[in-house]
């Protein structure tokens, strides 16, 4: 059985070698995430080389997601890499670099004293420490009271759930990293701390400016309350979404995260945009050989919600057994997909609108999904050049397998993030009838379809024009 929900693995010290990446791909990894918060360009070049070598060896299309760090706020270095912040005591937070003490710490955010207001909360180390602002000089210092103390170590992340941050969406480091990621032909670019649709528009403009031929698509990471308020516009502009539950769970009340997750998945499905659920999915497997029951339920619920992909972070980047985690996740996904009523979403038919250039191809995808449901077809097979048909078809969540044939090598890896899609490279240009017969032969020979299976073909006629899908055909495998 082939799973439909994709797995994103984060590469790191535990999983950069060609052997470990190959093991993860064999056990179910579909996308490799490269986290630009860590690792040198030399390390990253090595990782990318390994992924591509494995794709060649195994005839797979593992995608590469370059995840930009974004304006991550951090505390600087502190004495002995650990000072105790005592509840009830006051502390100064400065924008002038210094070694932190229990009385004074440095923050890597120059506009902090201007942006923050009295009464606002400062959360440090994923919310383990809580400070409340009591005064700011608007220039370089903020005074705060320690509302919940503990040990503060160097370079911990800072969240400001009540503050409107004036930092640009992309830092100097991000711009360098973006240029590098594009030079390496990565498939997806992850944008951290998205606040509005304008952030996505700016990134897409930058991608085109840096490299007009770049095909990289954008993943908007949702981890700020402002993004939730702007979500419809963000989904409209982005190519995919990531529910980054780590920072999100600190920035909004934690009990709201599951509801937000379900809402984001639903909205993405309606707009045919892939959605990734991330953070702490199998956290205990960083050290253990089996997940907790709660983690199993979390992955299962994400699959039942309709996510395109589930993501592993520290579990594969620094964990003890990266491939075992992927294997465990694959088992959960396959079981849920066998048992769960996740298929055949009741999407509304596309509105009749001849001014919408996608109306015909949207109608073809809708009809193919409905026809597959009614006839219990084994597969929907589509030819595509841009990948649009594959995104659209997948959002209907057909029970029939989705097989995508394209002469555009670049989109084969891009599509590896999309639910249920299996891609094949095909560059023959013959008549529609011949092509359909040839593709049917390839799938049958490789065991994807069998004698007497009903299959549905989607194509653009005439094929040579590589236009939008305008034909659907139902036939039996002979």
N, C-alpha and C positions, 0 to 999 in steps of 0.2 A: 504493500500500500504506500502511495506517495502522499506525504502530508501537504496540505494546501497553505497553512499558516507558515510564514517564513520566519527564520531565526537570524537575528543580527548578533554577531559576536564582536566584542571589543578586543583588539590586539594589544599586547603589552609584553613585559618581560617574560611572562609564562607561556606566551603563545605566538611568538614572532617567527619561530623556526619553521622551515618548510615542512618538517615532519609533523609538528603539532597542528599547523594550519590544515594540512592534508587530512589528518585524523578528524579534525572538526568538520571539514567539508563532507567527508565520508559519513559522519554520524548525523549530519543534518543542517550544518551552517549554510546560509544562503547569501549573507552579506557580511563583509568584514568592515568594522568601524575603526577608523584611525583617529585617535583622540589627540588633537593638537595641543592639549594642555600638557602633554608629556611627550618625551622622546625627541631626538634630534632629527633633522632632515635626512641624515645618513641612515638612521634606523628605519625611517619611513620608506625611503627608496628601497631598502632591503625587503621590508614587509610587502610592498607592492610587487616587487620582482617575484617574491615567493608565491603570492596569490595568482599571478598571471602564469607562472610555471605550472602550478597545480591545475588551473583551468585548462591548460594545453594538455597536460598528462591525462586528466580524468574526463576531458570533454565536458566540462561544467562551465557555468557562466557566473561564478561568484562575483557579486557587485562590491564596489569600494565606496564607502561613505566617509568623506573627510569632514570631521566634526570640529568646527572652529570654536575656540574657547569663549569668545565674547567678553564683554566687560565684567569678568568675574571679580568681585570685590574680595580683598583678603587683608588679614592682619599681617604685619611684617614679622621679623624675627623677634623672639622673646628670650629673656635670660634663661640659660640652661634648658632651652626648649620646653619650658613649663613653669608658669607662675600661677598661683592660686588667686582667683578673684573671689573676694568674700562678700556674701550677700549683705546689702545695706550700706556698703562703703561706696565712695565716689571714685570715679576714674576719669582721666583726661584722654581723649582720642585726638591725635594730631595728624596733620597731613605732612608734617616734616619728618623725614626718615630718622628713626632712632631704634635702639634695642628696647623692646617692651619690658615693662615691669608691672607690678600689681597696681601701680598708681598712674602709669602713662603708657599708651600703646600707639603704634603707627598704623594708619590705614592707607591702602593703595588707591585712593579715590580723591583727587585734588579738590573736586567741587563739594565734597561731603559737608563741610560747615555751612555752605550756602544753601544746599538742597534740603538739609534736615531741619525739622521743627521740634520745638519743645513738646514733650509727651509722646513722641514717636519711639517705636521699639527698634532695638538693634539686636539681631540674632546672630550668634557666632557658632561655628562648628555644627552646622545642620540643626540649629536651635537648642543645642545643649546648654548654651549660656545666653542669658537674656539681660540686656541693659536697657535703661529708659533715659532718653535725653532730658536733661534739666536746663541746659543753656548752650548757646553757640555764639561765637564771636563773628560768625559769618565770613571768617577769613581762613584761619588755619587750625582752630581748636573747638572741640565740642566737649562739654562736661556731661557725664551720665552717671546714674546710680545703678549699682549692680542689683538687679531684681532677682536673678537666679544665678548663683555662682558655680564655681568648679575650677578645674585645671585648664588653663589656656595654653596650648602649645603653638609653635611658630606656624605662620602662613595658613591659618585656618580661614575658611570661607565666611563671608559676612552676607546676611540677608537683611533687607530693609523693607518689610512688608507694607509699611504705611507711607514710604517716601517716594516721591516722583523723582526718579533719577535722571539727571541731565546729560549723562555720558552718552557719546555716540554709540550706535549699535555695533560698529566694528572698530576695534582698537588698531593701533599701529601694527601690533603683532598679527592680528587677524588679517590685515591687508597683505602682509608678507606671506602668511600661511595660505591665503586664498590664491595668490599668484603661484605659489609652489604647487598647491593641489591641482590647479588647472594645468600646469606644465606636466603633471603626471597623469593627466587624462582620467581623473576620478569621475565616478558616475553620479554621485550625490554629494551635495555640500550641506552640512548641518549648520544652521544659524542659531546660536544660543541667545537666550534672554530676549526673544522677540517681544516687542511691545505693541507694534501696529503693522498694518499692511505696508506702510511706507518703508519699513525696515526690509521687507522682502523685495519691494520694487527697487530699492537702492542696491541691494545685493545683486539682483538680476542685471541691473544696468552695469554694475562693476564687472560682472562676469563677461558681458558682451564687450566692454571697453578693453579689458585685459586680453581677451581672446575671442574675436568675433565668431570663430568657428567652434567654440566650446559648446559641448552638448550637456554639460553637467546640470542636473536638476536640483532644486532647493528643498530641503527639509526644514520646516519651521519648528523649533523646539519650544514647547509651551511650558513655561515655568514661572510666569509673572501674572499677578492679578490683572494688570492692564490688558494683557493678551486675551484673557477670557472675555472682557468687555468688548473687544474688537474682533472676536473670533470669526464672525461670518466673512468680514473683509479679508482677514488673514488667510482663511481657507481658500477664498476665491483667487488670491494672488500666488499662493505657494503651490508646489508640486506634490508635497507630502507633509505630514505632520508627525511630530514625536511628542508623546505625553511624557515629559521629563519629571517623573513624580518626586524625585529627590528635592530639588529646589522648590517645586510647586507645593510640596507638602509642608514646607517651612514658610512660604510666602502667603499661603491661604490656610485657614483652619484645616487641620489634617482630616477631619471627618467629612470635609467637602470633596476630597480628592476622588473617591470612588464614583461619586455622582458626576463630577466633571469629566472623568475618564469615559464614562458611558455616553455622555453628551457629545464629547469630541469624536468618538468613534462613529456615532450615529450621523453627525453632520458631515464627516469625511466620506462616509458611504454614500450619502445623498449627492455629494459633489464629485464622486468617483476619484477621490484623492486617497492614496495609501496612508495608513496610520500605524505608527509603531508605539507599542507600550514599553516603557523603559523604567529602569531603576529597581533594584532589590527584588528581582523576580525569584532568584534562587540563591540569595545572599549567603545562606548557611553552607552552601556547597563551595564557598571559598576554601573552607578547611574540611568539611565533612564529605562523605562519599554518597550521601543521599539527602534530598531536600526535606524540609519540614512539611507536614500535612498542609499547613497554611500556605506555604509557597506553591505546593501542587495546586491548591484551590485557586490561588491568584493567577497562575498561568492558565488554568482551565477556564476561569471566568473571562480572562482577556480574549481567549479563543471564542468563547460563547458570545461575548459582546460583539465580535465581528472584526477584531483587529487584523490588519494585513500581516503584521510582524510583531514578535516579542523579542526583547533585547536582553543580552547579558553584558554586564559591565566588568566589575572587579572579578566576578566569577571566572571569566576567561582571561582577563588581562594579567591578574596577579594570583589567581587561584591555584590550588595544588594540582587539580586534574581537569583542565579545560574541556577535553573531549568527552569526559564522563558527564559533565554538566549538560553539554549539547545533546548527548545521548538520552539523558533523563528527560530533558525538555521535549525531545522528539517523541518519546514514548507517551508523554502526557498529551501532546497535540494530537497524535494519531488516534489515541483512544477517544478523546473528546470529539474529534471529527467523525468518528465512526458512530458515536452514540447521540450526538447533539443535533437539535433541529436548527442548524446554522445556515442551511442551504435555502436557495430560492427565495431571496428577499422580495417582499411585495412592493417593489418600486413602482412609482406611478409611471404611466406611459409618457414618453416625451410629448410636450405640448406641440400641437401642429403649428409650425412657424417656418414658412419657407424663406424668411429673411435670416434665419439662424443657419449658418453654413454647416453646422454639425447635425441638423435635424434628421437628415436621411441616415447617416451612419449611426446616430443614437437610436433611431427607430429599428434599424437592422439588428443592433446589439440587443435591444429590448425583446424583439421578436424571437431572436435566436435563443435567448435565455428561457423565454416562455415555452417555445417549441421543445426545447430540451427537457423541460420539466414535464410537459404533457406526454412526450413520446418515450421518456426515460432513456434518452440518447446517452451513449457512452462518452462522447467527446464533442466539443465545439472546436473547430479548426479554423484559424483565421490567418490570412496573409496581412502583413502590415509593414509600412515603411517608417511611420512616425511613432508607432506604439500606442496611438490613441485608442484604437479598437480594443487592445488588451486591457488597458486601464478601465475602459467603460464596461466591458464584459465582466471583468472580475468583480466590479461593484454590485452586480446582480447576484453574485455568489451562487452560480449554477452548481448542481451536483455533478453534472457532466464535466470531465476534465477539459481544461483549456490548453490547447496546443497552438503556439504562435510561430509562424514561419516568416522569416524576414531576410532580406539581403543587406540589411543595415546592422553590421556587427555591433556598433556602439549601443544600440538599444537592447541587445540581448542581455547584457549585464545590468543595464538600468532596470529592466523588467523583472529581474530576479528578486526585487523587493516586493513585487505585487502579488497579492494573494492568488494562489491557485494556478499561476501562469508558468508553463514550461516552454522555453524557447528553443527554436532550431534555426540554424543558419541555412538559407536556401536561396541560391542566386540564379537559378535557371529562369529564362524568360521565354516561356512557350504559351500556347493558347490556354485559356481558363480551364477547359475540359481536361487537357493533358496535364496541367499543373495539379488539378484536384486529384486526378488518378495517380499521379506520381507521388504526391504527398501521402495519399491513402496507402500506397504500396510501402513507403518508408515507415510509416507508423505501424503497419501490420507486421512488417519484417522484424521490427524491433520490439514487438510485443505490447505496444501501447493500445492497440485495438485488435479485435479478433473477428473471425468469420461471423456474419449475421448481426454484428453490432450496428445500431443505428448511429449515424454521425451527421453533424451539421457543419457545412462549410460556409464561411463568410469570405467574400472577396470583393475587390473593386474591378469592375468590368468597364473598359478593357484593362487587362492586367498591366500592359506596357506603360500606361499613363501614371501608375502608382498613385491613383487618386483616393478619394474617401470611399469607405465600404458602401456598396450599393446593391449587393446580391447575397441572398441566403439560399442554401440548397440542402435538403434533407435526403439522405440516401443510406442504403444498407451496405455493409462491407461484404464483398463477394470473394 
